[in-house]
Amino acid sequence: MDIKPILLSLKHNKFMAFLVIIQVAFTMGVLTSSILIAATTLRAWNMPSGIPHNDVIRISPQFYEVNKNIEQAIIRDIERVQQMPGVVNIAPSNAVPFTAENVIKVFTSAEKEAQPYRTVVFESDENLFDVLSLQLIEGRWLTAADVIKGEQANLTERAPVVMVSEDMAKALFGDSSAIGQTIWLEAQGDPVQIVGIYNNFMTGERLNGNGLSYHSIIRPQVTWSSSEQPHYLIRMEQGMASASLEDILAIFYQERGRYINSSELLKRTQKRMYDGRGSRALTFLVISAVLVIITALGITGLTAFQITQKRKQIGARRALGAKKSDIMRYFLTENSILTLTGLLIGLALTLSITFEVSERMEENVFNVGIFAVTALALWLINLLAVWFPAKRAANVAPAIVTRSA
C-alpha cells in the first residue's frame, strides 16, 4: 500500500496526529515503567529467608517506668525464657529480620571519596547465630568475649570486630577473602575488622526492595536506653512456636513497668513484608491497566472523529472503486505509523524514567523482554481501538455520501 497519501493526510491534520503520538508516548513511558517496577518488586517474592522463620518468636518490649534497671531486666528476661520447655535459644537484638530499618552505609576506606555500601547492622550477642540457625562460611564465630554491653549514653567502647553475610562480603571485596579486612561503619569513623562470614538471611524491605536482600552485618554488642531497648528473638523447637507464644508473653509480663510493643512469629513478620510488597506491585499494575484503557478509548475517540471529518473523502474513494478492505487498511496503517512514532518517543521516556528509578532503587530495573512485550501489546490494542471505527467507515455507501455532498 502506498503510504504517501497517508503521510500527506497526517501533514494536513498535524494536531490530531500530535495528540495520538503524545498519548501513545506517555502511555508507553509510564506503562512500561510501572510494569518494570512491579516486576522488580515481585522478583524477590519467593527468595529463601535463610532462617527458620516458622520457629522464631519476636518480642519487642518497652519500659515506661522511670529509672528502671534495664540491664538487670534483660538478664532476668533471658534467664526466665531459657528455663521454658521447648526454647532452643534467645538473643537480644537491635533489629529484626524482615523489618530491619536501620540501614546504614559502610565503607572499605576512610577516604572521603570512598564508595558507600548499604547494609543493616544487627547488634546482638553470641547467641544470635544459634537463634537464626546461621551457618559459618569462613572465619570464626563471634564469642561472648567479643560482646560489648552497656547503656548507650555511657558506652565508652564499641565492638572492634564484626561478621558479615556472604553477599555482603562479595559486595565489599568481590572474589577476594573478606576475613581480616577492615571496614568503616560510618564515614571516617572507627574501623572494625571482619572475623567471619555467615550464610545469607533476609533483612527487610528497605534493602529487599533494592536488590540487597541479603546484605547484613552482625556486631557483637548489646546496648540500651530508656527509650530504645533491644528486641528479643527466641527460637523454639520445630513446630512449637505458635503454641508457645502466649506462654512466652506471660514470662515477659512478669517484669513490671513495661508493655509489649510487638509479639509475633517471624513467619508473620515475613508475610507482612510481602503483603506490603504485593500491595505496591498491585498499585503499579492497576495504574498500568487504567492507562491502557484510557489510551484505547482516546485512540477510538480520535479515530472516530477523524472518520467523521473524512466522510466525503471516504465516499469519493469508495465511488472510485476502493474496496472496504482498502479503507480499513488505510486507517490501520495510519494508526500504525502514529503508534510506532509514539513508541519510539516512549522508549526514550521509558529509559529516562527507569534510569532514575534504578538509581533510587540501586538496582537495574530495565528489562528488554518487558519493553518488547509492552510495545507489541500497545500496538495491538491501538489497532483494535481503530478497528471498529474503521470498519464503520468502510461500510459507508458511496451513493449516500454523494447525495449528502
N, C-alpha and C positions, 0 to 999 in steps of 0.2 A: 504493500500500500504506500502511495506517495504521501509523505508527511509534510510536504511543503505547504499545502493548503492549511494543514493543522497549525503549523508554525505561524503562518500569516494571520490565522484567526486568533491565535494567542496574542500576537503582537497588537491586534486591534482591541483585545479585551485584557489589557495588562493588569488592571486592578483585580479582576476575578482570578486570573492566573496567580497573581501575587498572594491573594488570600488562601488559595489552595496550597501553594508551596509553603507558606509560613505555617499553616495549620499542620501540614504533614511533618515539617522540620521540627516544630515544637513538640509534637506528639512523639516523634522518633526519639528526640533527645531525652525527654522526661520519662517516656515509657521504658526505653532501654535501660536508662539509669536506675529506675525503680526496680525493674526485674533483676538487674545485676546486683543491686544492694540486697534484695530479698534472697537471691540465690546464695550470696556470700553469707548472709545472716544465718541461713539454714544449713550451711555447709558443715558446721561443727555439731549438728544436731545429735548424731549418733557416735561422736567421738568417745572413746572409753574414758571414764573418770580417773582411772589409775588407783583408786582406793576402794575399800569395801563400804561404800556409802549406805548400803542397806543395814549395816550393823553398827554404825557410828551415830551417837546421840550428841546433839549440840545444845549446851545450856549457856545462856547469856544473862548473868545476874547483875544487879546494880544496887549498891548501898545508898540509902538515904540518911542513915544515922551518922551524925557528925562525930568526928574523932574515932571512928571505928578502926580497929587494928586489922587492916586488910591482909597483911602478911599472915597473921595467925589464922584468919578466916580461911585463906587459901589452903593453908596446911591442914586445917580441920576438914575442909571440903574433900580434899584428896584422900585423907585417911578414911573418912566415912564411906566414900564411894568405893574405895578399894576393898572394903570389907563386905560389900554387897555381892551375893551369889551371881555368877554369870558375867561379872566385869572382867575384861581382859586387861585393860589399862586405861589410864586417864591422863590428860595433859592440859595445862592451861595454855592459851594461845591468844595472841592479839588479833588474829584473823581466822576466818572460817572458810574452808573450801566452798566454791560456787558463789560466795558472796564477798570475797576479798576485794575491798575497795581502796586499800591503802597503796595504790600504785605509785611507785617512785621511779626515778631514773638513776641507773647505776653507770659507772664509767670504768674503763680499763686503764685510764691515765688520769693524773691530777692536772693535766694541762687544761687551760680554759677552753680550747677548741676540741676537747675530747668528745667523741661520739657518745651520745646517751643511748641506753638500752632500757626499755620499760619492763618492769617486773613488779612482783609483790613479795614483800619480805614477811615471812612468818616468824614471829618471835615466840619461842617456846622452850621447853626443857627437853632433856634427852628421851623422854617417853613419847614424844610426838611421832617418831618413826614407827614405833610399835602400834600406836593408836591408828595410824593411817596405813599400816602394813606396807611400808615402803621397802624397796629392795636396794641394796648397796651396789652401785655400778662400778665405782672406782674410788680409791682412797680409804678413808676411815669414817666411822660414825662419830657424831658428837657425843661427848660423855658428860656426866654430872660435874666433872671438874671444869668443863668449859662454860658452864652455865653461870651467868651473872644475874643476880636477883636484887631488887630494891625498888623503893619509891622513886618515881620519875624525877621529882624535884630534887632529890638528894643523891641521885646516882652520880658517882664520881668517875666511873669507868664503863666502857662498853665492850661487849664481847669482840675480841680481835679476830675470831675465826668464824667461817660460815660454811654451809654446804649449799650446793646449787642443783637444780634439776638437770636432767640430761639435755633437754632442749635449750636451757639457759646457758649451759656450758658451751654448747655448739654455737649459739648466737654470739657469745663473748669471744671465743677463741678458735672457732672453726674446727678444723681437724686436729689442732694441737691439744695436748692434755691441759685441762684446767687445774689439775692438782698442783698446789703450791703457788698458783698465780695470785696476784694481788688485784683487788678491785676497790672502787670507792663507792659507797652507798649514797653519797651526796657530793656535789661538785666541790672539789678542793677540801673535802672533809677528811676524817681519819680513815686510813686504809684498813681493809680486812683481808685475810688470806683464806683461800678456798682449800679445805682439807678433805672434802668428799663430794661425790656425785651420786644422787639417788634417781630412781625411775620417775618418769613424769606423772604428775597428777594435776587435775584441773583446778584453776584458781577461782576465777569469777568472770562475770560478764564484761567488765571493763577491759579485760585482756582477751577473753574468749571471742568477743565481737571484733577484735582487731587481728585475729590470726595468731595470737600469742597465748593460746590456751594453757600451755604447759610451762610458761616462764615463771619460775619461783625461786626464792632463796630462803633458807632456814637459818636463823641466827639464834644461838643459844643464850637467850636472856628472857627473863620474866619480870616485867615492870608493871606498876600500877599507880593510880592516883585516886583521889576521892571521886572524880568524875569519869575516870576511864579505868575500868577493871577488865581483867582478861576473861575471855570466853573459856568454857571447858569442852573438850572433845573427849568422848567416852566410847571406847569400843567394847561391845558386848559379844558374847559368844554367838555364833551364827544362828540367826532366827529368833534371838531373844530380845532384840532392841525394842520392837513395838510394845511387847507385853511389859517391858521393864521401865518404860518412860515415866509413868505415874509414880512408881516407887523411887526413881531417881529424883524426881521433882520433890517428893516428900523429904528426901535427905537434905536437899538444898534449902528447903524452908525451915530446917532446924536451926539455921543460922539467923538470928534476929537482926532486924534493922535493914532489911533489903527486900527487893522484889525481883521477879524474873522477867527480863525483857523478852526473851525468846527461848522456846524449848521445842525441839523437833528432831526427827531423824534427818540425816544428811540427804537421804533419798528425796525427802520433801523439799529440802533446800535446792537440790538439783532440779527438781520438777518446776519450782517457781522460777528459776533462772531460764529454763526452756520455755515456760509459759510466756515470759516477757519477750523472749526471742521470737516465739511464734507470733505474738501479737504485732510486733514490729514488722515482721515479714508480711503478715496478712494485710497490714495497713498499706504497705507499698504495692501489694498485688491488687488491692481494691482501687487504689489510685490509678493503676495501670488499666484496669477494666473500665473505669469511668472515662479515662482519656480515649480509649478505643471507641467506646460508644459515642462520645461527643464528636470525635473525628468522623466516624461513619455517618452520623446524622448531618454533620456540617457538609461533608462532600456530597451527600444525597441532595441536600437543600440547594447547594450552589449549582450542581449539575441540572437539577430540575428548573432552576431559574434561567440558566443558560439555554436550556432547550426551549423554554417559553419564548425567550428573546430571538431564537433562531428558527421559529416555526416557518417563516417564509423561505428561508434558506433551505431547510429540510424539505419543504414541499417542492421547491424548484428542483432539487436533486432527485427527488422521487419521480417528478414529472419527466425528467431527462433520462430515466431508466435505472436510477440507483436502486439496488435491492435493499431489503430490510437489513440483511447482514452487513451491507456496506455502511449503513447508518450506525448500526451497533458498533462495528469495528472502528468507525471514526471517533466516537465518544470514548470508547475503551482505550484507544491509542492515545488520544489527547490526555486522558486521565493518567495513563502510564507515564507519559513524558513529564507531567507535573509532579507525579508521585516520586519518580526517580530523582528529579531535581531536588525535591524536598528531602528525600532520604539522604542525598549527598550532603546537604546542608546540615541535616540532623546528625549525620556521622560526626561532623566537626563539633557540634554542640555536645554530643554524647561523650566524645573524647575529652572535652573541656570539663564536663561535669564529673566524669569518672576519675579524671586525674586529680581533681580537688578532693573527691571522696576518698580516693586511695591514699592521698597524703594525710587526711584526717584519721583514717582507719589504720594507717600503716600497713596496708595490705593491698595488693593489686586486685581490684575487683573486675577489671575488664575481661570479657570472655568472648572470643571471636564467634563461637558457636551460637551463643545467645544473641549476639548482634545480628548474625545472618538470619536466624530463625525469626527474630522480631521484624527485621526489614521485609522478609518474604511474607510474613503474616499481615503486616500493614499494607503491602501491595495488594494482596488477595482481598483483604477487607475493603480497600478502596475500590477495587474492581467490582466487588459485589455491591457496594454502595452506588456505583454508577450504572450497574446492570439494569435495574428496574426503571429508572427514568429514561435510560437509553432505549430500552425495549418499548416504552410508551411512545418515544419519538419515532421509532421505526414503524410503528403501527398507524401513524398519521396518514390518511388518504390524500394523495396529490390533488384530487378534484376538490376536496373540501378546503384545502389550503388555498387553491386558486380562486375559488369563489369568495373566500374571506378577504383576499387581497383586493 
